[in-house]
Amino acid sequence: MVKGVLGLHHVTAISSDPQKTLDFYTKILGLRLIKLTVNYDDPSTYHVYFGDEIGHPGTVLTFFPWPGQPRGRKGAGQATTTSFSVTPESITYWQEQLTSNAISVESPRRRFDETVLSFQDYDGQSLELVGSRKIEDRTVWTHGPVPKEHAIRGFHSITLLEEVLERTESVLVDTLGFRQVREEEDRFRYEAGKGAAGTIVDVVSRPKAQRGFVSVGIVHHVAFRASDDEHQKDLRQEILKAGLNVTPVINRNYFHSIYFREHGGVLFEVATDQPGFAIDESPEQLGTRLALPPWLENSRTKIGKNLPPINLPKRVVA
């Protein structure tokens, strides 16, 4: 029997202005800029990665900034909310932190016995902070503006909005190895691997929901973890057996990827844990320069001229 995915690997979304994106996620949420590179499929566009101290799988939120493009529309067939883990004791801190930065925050509410704080970034990207237990061993970025005890500890979950629950459930459970663990009104929770924060997918079932439109403020795709190339190969065969159209393995430099759309329309990726983000920069220097893959290095000057100038975040030494 093929081992299922290990949990969430990364989430990639669309933003507008690259500088505003950098400032929000490093200065307000306190994540580390792990990698500043380009969209390998469109090198005229940045691809920025945020995460913990070295970008462990399960902590990385990435963006394609599309300046001048319209806002997207949240709807069915999309990943509609990205949720991060914090300690339960940190929810009050985050209410104050976000409000003091003029970020509108909803009142905390309970979901599956956890406290959830919902808000949006400058582009309307739906985000949550979830007070999670058993996350003390998860690494954090300690050289940012957020105190260590309140720092974000990787992903908690991703929420999908679907018209037909059963179609998406079949992919999650039968193909990727998730298991349903909870249900609350129209929200169904699935866990992979060892369970708990970083392995969770919530599916909200709304049969009459309007279809979404991917653009600024919307998640582009959700990536799940494969332990290595062999594991990914086995999962690819399972995806093919399910009658889904999956790409060949694509080299993304920091991981190897395959892509497919689940039956409801969400773009899924399965990415390997290795080789990681330190293959072209030391762990200390991650995110301090424009990093290009070997096949684009000869075009560095041309690529750099076509990218808008940005100011990289400065480290705060504790």
C-alpha positions in Angstrom: 0.0 0.0 0.0 1.4 3.4 -1.0 2.1 5.7 1.9 0.1 8.9 1.8 1.4 12.5 1.8 3.0 13.7 5.0 1.0 16.9 5.3 1.2 20.4 3.9 4.4 21.4 2.1 3.7 25.0 0.9 0.9 27.2 -0.3 1.3 29.6 -3.2 -0.9 32.6 -3.6 -1.2 35.7 -5.9 -0.4 39.2 -4.6 -0.2 42.6 -6.2 2.7 44.8 -5.1 5.9 42.8 -4.2 7.1 45.4 -1.6 3.8 45.4 0.2 3.9 41.6 0.3 7.4 41.6 1.7 6.5 44.2 4.3 3.3 42.5 5.5 4.6 39.0 5.9 8.0 39.9 7.4 7.2 43.1 9.4 3.7 42.3 10.6 3.5 38.5 10.7 7.2 38.1 11.5 7.9 35.4 8.9 11.4 35.1 7.4 12.0 35.8 3.7 13.4 32.4 2.8 13.9 32.9 -0.9 13.7 35.8 -3.4 13.6 34.3 -6.8 11.4 34.4 -10.0 8.5 32.4 -11.3 10.4 29.8 -13.4 7.6 29.6 -15.9 7.5 33.4 -16.2 10.9 35.0 -15.1 9.5 38.5 -15.5 7.6 37.9 -12.2 9.1 37.5 -8.7 8.4 34.4 -6.7 8.9 35.1 -2.9 9.0 32.5 -0.2 8.3 33.1 3.5 8.7 30.6 6.3 10.5 29.6 9.5 14.2 29.8 10.1 15.2 27.6 7.1 11.9 27.1 5.3 11.0 23.7 6.7 8.2 21.9 4.7 4.9 22.8 6.3 5.9 26.4 7.1 6.3 28.0 3.6 3.9 30.5 2.1 4.9 31.8 -1.3 3.6 34.5 -3.7 3.6 35.4 -7.3 3.2 39.2 -7.3 1.1 40.3 -10.3 1.2 44.1 -10.3 -1.7 45.8 -12.0 -3.9 42.6 -12.1 -7.5 42.6 -10.8 -8.6 41.1 -7.5 -9.7 37.5 -7.7 -13.0 36.1 -6.5 -13.2 33.6 -3.7 -15.5 30.7 -4.5 -16.0 27.0 -5.1 -13.0 25.1 -6.5 -10.5 27.1 -4.5 -8.4 27.0 -1.4 -10.0 30.0 0.3 -8.1 30.3 3.6 -4.6 29.7 4.8 -4.2 29.1 8.5 -1.1 29.3 10.6 -0.3 27.9 14.1 0.4 29.9 17.2 0.2 29.0 20.8 -3.2 29.5 22.4 -1.8 32.0 24.7 -0.7 34.2 21.8 -4.1 35.0 20.4 -4.5 38.1 22.5 -1.0 39.3 21.4 -2.0 38.8 17.7 -5.2 40.7 18.1 -3.3 43.7 19.4 -0.4 43.3 16.9 -2.8 43.2 13.9 -5.1 46.0 15.1 -2.1 48.2 15.9 -1.1 47.9 12.2 -4.5 48.8 11.0 -5.4 45.3 10.0 -9.1 44.5 10.5 -9.5 41.4 12.7 -12.6 39.4 13.4 -13.5 38.5 17.0 -11.8 35.2 18.0 -14.1 32.2 17.7 -14.0 28.5 18.5 -13.6 25.8 15.9 -13.0 22.1 16.7 -12.0 23.1 20.2 -9.4 25.6 19.1 -9.4 29.4 19.0 -9.3 31.0 15.6 -8.4 34.6 14.7 -9.4 35.6 11.1 -8.1 38.5 9.1 -6.9 39.5 5.6 -3.7 40.9 4.1 -3.5 44.0 2.0 -4.8 42.1 -1.1 -7.7 40.5 0.6 -5.9 37.1 1.1 -7.9 35.3 3.8 -5.7 34.2 6.7 -6.1 32.7 10.1 -4.1 32.2 13.3 -5.1 29.1 15.2 -4.2 28.5 18.8 -2.7 25.1 18.6 -1.4 22.7 21.3 1.6 20.4 20.8 3.5 22.8 18.6 6.2 23.7 21.0 8.8 21.6 19.1 8.1 23.5 15.8 10.8 25.9 14.8 10.2 29.7 14.5 12.1 32.7 13.0 13.6 34.5 16.0 15.3 37.4 14.2 12.1 39.1 13.2 9.9 41.6 15.0 7.6 39.1 16.8 8.8 37.7 20.2 9.7 34.1 20.1 6.9 33.0 22.4 4.3 34.5 20.0 5.9 33.6 16.7 4.1 31.7 14.0 4.9 28.0 14.1 4.2 26.9 10.5 0.9 26.0 9.0 -2.1 24.8 10.8 -4.4 24.0 7.9 -5.8 25.0 4.5 -9.5 25.4 3.8 -11.1 24.3 0.5 -14.5 25.4 -0.7 -16.2 22.8 -2.7 -19.6 22.2 -4.4 -19.5 18.4 -4.1 -17.7 17.2 -1.0 -17.5 13.6 -2.1 -15.5 14.2 -5.2 -12.8 16.1 -3.3 -12.9 13.7 -0.4 -12.2 10.8 -2.7 -9.0 12.4 -3.8 -7.9 13.4 -0.3 -8.7 10.0 1.2 -8.4 7.4 -1.5 -5.5 8.9 -3.4 -3.5 11.1 -1.0 -4.0 9.1 2.2 -5.9 11.6 4.3 -8.5 10.5 6.8 -11.6 12.3 8.0 -11.4 13.1 11.7 -14.0 15.8 12.5 -17.2 17.4 11.2 -18.8 20.6 12.3 -21.8 21.9 10.3 -20.6 22.2 6.7 -16.9 21.9 7.5 -15.2 18.5 7.3 -11.7 18.0 8.6 -9.1 15.7 7.2 -5.6 14.9 8.5 -2.6 13.2 6.9 0.6 11.6 8.3 0.9 12.0 12.1 -2.1 14.4 12.2 -2.3 17.7 14.1 -1.1 21.1 12.9 0.5 21.2 9.5 -1.3 18.1 8.2 -4.9 19.4 8.1 -7.2 20.1 5.2 -10.7 21.5 6.0 -13.3 21.1 3.2 -16.3 23.5 3.4 -19.2 21.9 1.5 -21.5 24.4 -0.2 -23.4 22.9 -3.2 -24.7 26.3 -4.5 -21.5 28.3 -4.0 -20.3 30.5 -6.9 -17.2 29.4 -8.7 -14.0 31.3 -7.8 -11.6 33.2 -10.0 -7.9 33.0 -9.4 -6.1 36.4 -9.4 -4.8 38.9 -6.8 -5.7 37.9 -3.2 -6.4 34.2 -4.1 -4.4 31.0 -3.5 -2.9 29.7 -6.7 -2.2 26.1 -5.5 -1.7 23.9 -2.5 1.4 21.6 -2.2 1.5 18.4 -0.1 4.7 16.7 1.2 6.4 13.7 -0.4 9.3 12.4 1.7 11.5 11.9 -1.4 11.5 11.2 -5.1 10.5 7.6 -4.8 7.6 8.5 -2.6 6.5 11.1 -5.1 6.8 8.6 -7.9 4.5 6.2 -6.0 2.0 9.0 -5.3 2.0 10.0 -9.0 0.9 6.4 -9.9 -1.9 6.6 -7.4 -3.0 9.9 -9.0 -3.0 8.4 -12.4 -5.0 5.4 -11.1 -7.7 7.9 -9.9 -8.1 9.1 -13.5 -6.6 12.5 -12.9 -4.3 14.3 -15.3 -1.0 14.8 -13.6 2.2 16.4 -14.9 5.6 14.8 -15.2 8.0 15.6 -12.4 9.2 19.2 -12.7 12.5 20.5 -11.2 11.7 23.5 -8.9 15.3 23.6 -7.8 14.4 23.5 -4.0 12.1 20.6 -4.5 10.6 18.4 -7.2 7.0 18.8 -8.1 4.0 17.2 -9.8 0.7 19.0 -10.4 -2.9 18.0 -10.9 -6.4 19.4 -10.3 -8.7 17.5 -8.0 -12.2 16.9 -9.1 -13.6 20.1 -7.6 -11.0 22.2 -9.5 -8.3 23.1 -6.9 -4.8 22.9 -8.2 -2.8 20.5 -6.1 1.0 19.9 -6.1 3.0 17.1 -4.5 6.5 18.4 -3.6 9.5 16.6 -2.2 11.0 17.6 1.2 14.4 17.7 -0.4 16.8 19.3 -1.4 15.6 22.4 0.5 16.3 26.1 0.3 20.0 26.1 1.4 21.3 24.6 -1.8 22.3 28.0 -3.3 22.5 30.2 -0.1 23.8 29.4 3.3 21.1 29.2 6.0 22.3 32.5 7.4 22.0 34.3 4.0 18.6 32.9 2.9 16.5 35.5 1.2 19.3 38.2 1.0 19.7 38.3 -2.8 17.9 37.4 -6.0 18.4 33.6 -6.3 18.2 32.1 -9.8 18.3 28.4 -10.8 21.3 27.3 -12.9 19.3 27.3 -16.1 18.4 31.0 -15.7 21.7 32.2 -14.3 23.1 33.3 -17.7 20.1 35.7 -18.0 20.5 37.3 -14.6 21.2 40.8 -15.9 18.2 40.8 -18.2 15.9 39.3 -15.6 17.0 41.8 -13.0 16.3 44.8 -15.3 12.7 43.6 -15.8 11.9 43.2 -12.1 10.7 46.1 -10.0 13.2 47.3 -7.3 12.4 46.2 -3.8 13.9 46.7 -0.3 14.7 43.5 1.5 13.8 43.1 5.2 16.5 43.7 7.8 17.1 41.2 10.5 16.3 42.1 14.0 18.9 40.7 16.3 17.5 39.5 19.6 
